[in-house]
Amino acid sequence: MSQLSSLIEKFSNLRVLVVGDLMVDAYTWGKVNRISPEAPVPVVNVVKRESRLGGAGNVVLNIASLGAKPLVCSVIGDDSTGETLQGILQEAGLSTAGIIIEKGRPTTVKERVIAGSQQLIRVDSETEAPISATSSVSLLAQVKAWLPEVDVILFEDYDKGVLSADIIQEIIALASAQNIPTVVDPKKKNFFAYTGATLFKPNLNELRDGLGLDASAISPNNIAKTVADFKVAQSFTGLFVTMSERGVYMDFASDQIQIPAHIRQIADVSGAGDTVISIAACALAAGGTASQIAELANLGGGLVCESLGVVPIDVELLKKEAGKI
């Protein structure tokens, strides 16, 4: 068994706490045979509807697929979408104990209407307003209650109000005091709020936009310096940048590693970032080296791109492919 395959075997002993924005991805599939007489838009005759876990929920599914036990802390609304979200988690055998219900807050749902293979429209129902003070207290209390039994904390930030700079810094401080690593999948609003995190994982566009850089700063010649400077400024142990067709770049402790993308038959890149962060968090918690974390996460991200739609990683396929490296 290769070292990477052996590392994957250790995932089944891990508990991963995911903190962030849960949402529902809703799909309506149908057929279009005519244009509406009311407006110049297609009329969709519905064939099927489906609701799936989105946002931090897809990371939770990936963690479970890797064999680890996911625990999730989030805040959702007291609405039908929130009930649907909890139902999906329960059907998947996942705990809803860390989900706080906030009265009057909408649960984020992204509704897609698809005819054939063509997405016609997406309708988002959401708020980016911060969660209430009461919800913040409840969220932090739940995180503190679970700290003694988790191996790593993963921040899944989608700028939907669950994570604030104060909550982020308090959780990082609590985790640091107990030597629990923290891994971050960032968005722009809180980009500079994760000072002191163990591993910060933006993609190339998020790094450029978050730092307000031009393209030259993230070119192949300059990426190492850009990453090193930001890593020092934010007191990260490591910074892991996914670069699409350029592969990944990792600056962790004193190691700098660049790994090219695996040549794949790309069907759909949706959800690849969720798989990458899930594998990176598990590999870090399992004691992987910087090169092992980067190699395994890069491999997993490529594998899910071979499947249509947002799908969690197949751990047996990951083991098989890891055995070839």
N, C-alpha and C positions, 0 to 999 in steps of 0.2 A: 504494500500500500504506500502511495506517495505521501510526502509530508503534508501536502494540501488536503488529500483525502483523509488523513489522520486528524487534521485540524477540524474538518467538517464533522467528524464523529463526535467531537467534544461539544458540539452545539446543543446536543440533546440534554446536557446538564445545565444549560444557561436559562436564566430568567431575565428578560429584557423589558424594561419599562419604557413605553412610548408615551411621550407627552406632546400634545399638539392639537391640530385642527382636524377633527373627524368630519367627514361629509359623505353624501350619497351621490353616486353617479347613476343617473336614471336614463334608460334608453327606451325609445319608442321606435319600433321598426314597422314599416308599412310599404304600400305600393302607391304610386302616383299614376293616375290614368287621365286626369283632366286638370284644367286650371279653374280656380274659383271664379264664379261670376261676380263676387263681391269685391275682389281685388286681384291684381295680377300675381297671384301666388299659387303654388301647387296645392291640390287637395290630397292629403295623405289618408289612405284607408288603412287603419291600424291592423297589423297582423300579430304583433307580440309586444309586450312591455316587460322590462326587467329593471330591478334596482340592485346595485352592487356597492360595496364599500369603496369610498374614494378618500383622497387626501391621506391622512395618517392611517386610515383603515386599510389601505393597500399595503402599507408597511407592516401593519399587524399581521396581515395574511402571509406576507413573505417570511416574517419571523417564524410563524407557526409552520410554514412549509419547510423551513430549514431544520425543523426539529426542536427548536428552542420554545420556551413558554413565554408568550407575550402578555404583558399587563399594560392596559391603556388608561391614561388619565386625560380627560377632555371635558368640555362643556358644550352641551347641545340645548336645543329648545324643547319646550313642552308642546310639540306639534306632531302631526302625523308622520312627517319625515323623520323626526327623532325616534318615534316608535318603530318605524321601518328599519332604521339604522340599528337599533338595539336588537330587533328581531333577526337581522342578518348575522350579527355577531353571535347570538345565541344558537342559531342554526349551525354555525360553523364550530360550535363547542367552545367559544371564547367568552371570557368573563366580561360583564358590564358593570362590575362593582366600582370601578374608578370613574364612571361617567356621571357628571353632575348635570342636573336638569335646571335650567334657568328660565323662569317664567317670563313669557313675552319675547324671548329671543328666538329668531328663526334658526332652524337647523339648515346648514348649507346643503343645497342640492343643485347639481348641474344636470339639466335635462337636455338630452340630445334626441333630435328627430331625424331618422335615417330612412331613406328610400333606396332600396337596392344596396349599393355600396357607397352611396353619396349622402353625407351629412348635410341636411338642409338648413338646420338652425340649432343653436344651443341657447337655452334659457336658464340663467342663473338666478336663484333665489338665495340671498345671503345677506350678512352684515359684516362689516369690518370693524364695528365698534368694539371697544374693549369689554371683556366680561365684567360683571358687577363686582364690587368689593366683597360681597358675601360669597360669590362663586370663587373668587381668587383665594379666599381663606380656606374654603372647602377643598380646592384643588391642591393647595400646598399641604394641607393636613393629610390628604390621601397619599401624596408623594412621600411625606415623612413616615407614614405608617408602613409603606412598602419598602423603604430604603434598606432595612436589615436583610431583606430576602432577594434583592436584585443584584445582578452582576454588571449591568451597564444601563445607562439612561440615554435614550435617543430622543432628541428634540425634532419634531416634525412641524415646521413652521410654514403656514400658507397665508400669513397675513390676514387671518379671519378673526383675530381678537382674543384667542385663548392665551397666547403667549405675549407677555409684556416684558420690558427690560427688567423691571423689579422682580417678577416671577422667575425669569431666566437666571438672573444673578443669584437669587436665593437658592434655587435648586442646584446650581453649579457649586455654590459654597457648601451646601449640605453634602453633596456627592463627594467633593474634594476632601472634606473632613473625614469621610469614611473610605477613602481610596477607591471610589466607584468611578470608572471612566464615563465621560460624557461625550456623545457624538451628535453632531448638528447637521441637519439638512435645512439650510437657511433660505429666507426670502429677503426682499430689499428693506422692509420697514425696520426690522430688528438686526440688520446685518452686522452692526458694531456692538450689539448687546451681549455677545457670547464670550467676552473676555475670560480667559482662563479655562476654556473648554479643552478637552483632550484631543478631539479630532473634528475639524471643521471641513465640511464637504460641499462646496459650491460646484456648479458646472461652470464652463468657461464664460458663458454669457452673464451668469449671476455674479461672477468675480469682476468682470468688466463693469457691469452696471452698478454693482454695490460700491466699488471703489471709484467710480466715475472716470474710468480709464479710456484711452483710445486704443485702437486695434494693435498698435505697435507694442504696447505694454504686455500684451498676452500672446505675442508672436512666439514661435519656437525658440528664438534667440533670447527672449527676455522673460519668459514665463518663470524660470527658476528664481530670478532676482525679485520679481513681483511677489511671488509666493513667499519667499524668505522674508522679505520686508514686512509683509502683512502678518505673517506668523509671529514674528518678534513683537510687532506693535500690539498684537492682541493677546500675547502670552499663551498661544496655543502650543500644545505638545506637537501636534501635527496638523497639516493642511493637505487635503486630498482633492485634487481638481479633476473632474471628468471632462474630457475634451472631444467627445464624439468620435469622428473618424481618426483623430490624432491619439486616441487611447486615453491613458490616465497619467497624472503626475502626482507623486507623493513626496512631501517633505515632512518627515516624522523624526523627532529628536535630531540625531545627527545624520540620518539617512536621507538621501535624495534618489528617487527612483522614477524612471519614466518607462512605461510599458505601452507598446503599440496596440492598437485595436486588433482583435482577432478577426480574420476574414470570415464573414458570415453572409448567408442569404437573408438580408434584412427584409422582414415583412412589416414590422411596426415597432417604432421606438417608444411607444407609449408605455409608461410605467418602468422603464429601464432604470431610471434614477432611484426609484423606490427599492428595486432589487439590489442595486449597488450599495446603498446606505445600509440596508438590512444585513447584507453579507459583511460589510466592513465593520459594523457594530458587533456582530457575533464573533468575527475573526479576532477583533481587538480584545473582547472579553475572554476569549478562549486562549489568549496568550500568543497569538500569532505575531510574527515579525512584521516590520513595515513592508517588506517585499511580498510576504505571504498575504497580507491584508490587501495590498494593491492588486496582486495577481489574481486572487480569488474573486474579488469584487469586479474586476475588469472582465473576467471570464463569465461570471453570472449575468452581468449586464448585457453581454453579447448574446448569450443563450436566449434570454427572454425576448430579444429583438427578432428572433426567428419565428415567434408566434404572433398571430393576429390578436389585437386587442390587449387590454391590460390583464396580464396573468401573473400569478406568483411563480417563483422559481421552482422547478422540479429538482428536489435535492438529490435524487438518485442519478439524474442526468448530470448534475453538477459534479457529483463524486466521480462519475465515469469520465467526464471530460478532464477533471482535475488530475486523474490518474495518468493522463497522457502528457502532462507538463513536466 
